[in-house]
Amino acid sequence: MEFGVERMTNLTHDLLVLAQVDSSDFFLKKSEFKLNEVTQKVLNSIEIRARDKSLDLDLQYDEDFIVKQDLEKITQVISILLDNAVKYTNEGGWISVEIKRD
């Protein structure tokens, strides 16, 4: 039961973050940062959970990818995506993130 409550709490939080992004009164605190560095920090934060499932984590990028965006919101979105990747990737699998310009 505790696992179910924790899972629902996390899902509710994730939905609230995504709903805020869609909101018309959503305020962004834009700053310049390297997307690859933010992504690496998030990958580092999930590394223990990934290791518990024997998952390989991989980040690929050709060069520093500088963006001007809300650092906190981008970090939240990347965290949600990678958290879901860890949850739903089968044991022994891999999670690969590639940052590139098109």
C-alpha positions as CSV (number, residue, x, y, z in Angstrom):
1,M,0.0,0.0,0.0
2,E,2.9,2.4,0.8
3,F,4.3,1.8,-2.6
4,G,1.0,2.6,-4.2
5,V,0.6,5.9,-2.3
6,E,4.2,6.9,-3.2
7,R,3.6,6.1,-6.8
8,M,0.4,8.1,-6.9
9,T,2.1,11.1,-5.2
10,N,4.9,11.1,-7.7
11,L,2.4,10.8,-10.6
12,T,0.3,13.7,-9.2
13,H,3.4,15.8,-8.8
14,D,4.5,15.1,-12.4
15,L,1.1,15.9,-13.8
16,L,1.1,19.2,-11.8
17,V,4.5,20.2,-13.3
18,L,3.3,19.4,-16.8
19,A,0.0,21.3,-16.2
20,Q,2.0,24.4,-15.1
21,V,3.9,24.3,-18.3
22,D,0.6,24.5,-20.2
23,S,-0.8,27.3,-18.0
24,S,-1.2,30.7,-19.6
25,D,0.2,32.4,-16.5
26,F,3.3,30.2,-16.4
27,F,6.4,32.3,-15.7
28,L,9.8,31.3,-17.0
29,K,13.0,32.4,-15.4
30,K,15.2,32.2,-18.4
31,S,19.0,31.8,-18.2
32,E,21.7,30.4,-20.4
33,F,23.1,26.9,-19.4
34,K,24.6,23.8,-21.0
35,L,21.8,21.2,-21.6
36,N,24.4,18.4,-21.6
37,E,25.6,19.4,-18.1
38,V,22.1,19.5,-16.7
39,T,21.2,16.2,-18.3
40,Q,24.4,14.6,-16.9
41,K,23.5,15.9,-13.4
42,V,20.1,14.3,-13.7
43,L,21.6,11.0,-14.9
44,N,24.0,11.1,-12.0
45,S,21.1,11.5,-9.6
46,I,19.3,8.3,-10.9
47,E,22.5,6.3,-11.2
48,I,22.0,4.3,-8.0
49,R,18.4,3.3,-9.0
50,A,19.6,2.4,-12.5
51,R,22.4,0.3,-11.1
52,D,19.9,-1.6,-8.8
53,K,18.1,-2.7,-12.0
54,S,21.4,-3.4,-13.9
55,L,20.7,-0.6,-16.4
56,D,23.3,1.1,-18.5
57,L,23.1,4.8,-18.7
58,D,24.5,6.7,-21.7
59,L,24.7,10.4,-22.7
60,Q,26.0,11.4,-26.1
61,Y,26.5,14.8,-27.5
62,D,29.0,16.3,-30.0
63,E,29.5,19.7,-28.4
64,D,28.2,21.8,-25.5
65,F,24.5,22.6,-26.2
66,I,23.8,26.0,-24.7
67,V,20.1,26.9,-24.3
68,K,18.4,30.0,-22.9
69,Q,15.4,28.6,-20.9
70,D,14.1,28.1,-17.4
71,L,16.8,25.9,-15.8
72,E,14.5,24.6,-13.0
73,K,11.7,23.6,-15.4
74,I,14.0,22.0,-17.9
75,T,15.6,20.0,-15.0
76,Q,12.1,18.9,-13.8
77,V,11.1,17.7,-17.3
78,I,14.4,15.8,-17.8
79,S,14.0,14.3,-14.4
80,I,10.5,13.1,-15.1
81,L,11.5,11.6,-18.4
82,L,14.6,9.8,-17.0
83,D,12.7,8.7,-13.9
84,N,10.1,7.1,-16.1
85,A,12.8,5.5,-18.2
86,V,14.3,3.9,-15.2
87,K,10.9,2.7,-13.9
88,Y,9.8,1.2,-17.2
89,T,13.0,-0.2,-18.7
90,N,13.4,-3.9,-18.2
91,E,16.2,-5.1,-15.9
92,G,19.5,-5.4,-17.7
93,G,18.5,-2.8,-20.3
94,W,19.9,0.6,-21.2
95,I,18.9,4.2,-21.3
96,S,20.5,6.3,-23.9
97,V,20.2,10.1,-24.2
98,E,21.5,11.9,-27.3
99,I,21.7,15.7,-27.5
100,K,22.2,17.1,-31.0
101,R,21.2,19.9,-33.3
102,D,19.1,19.2,-36.3
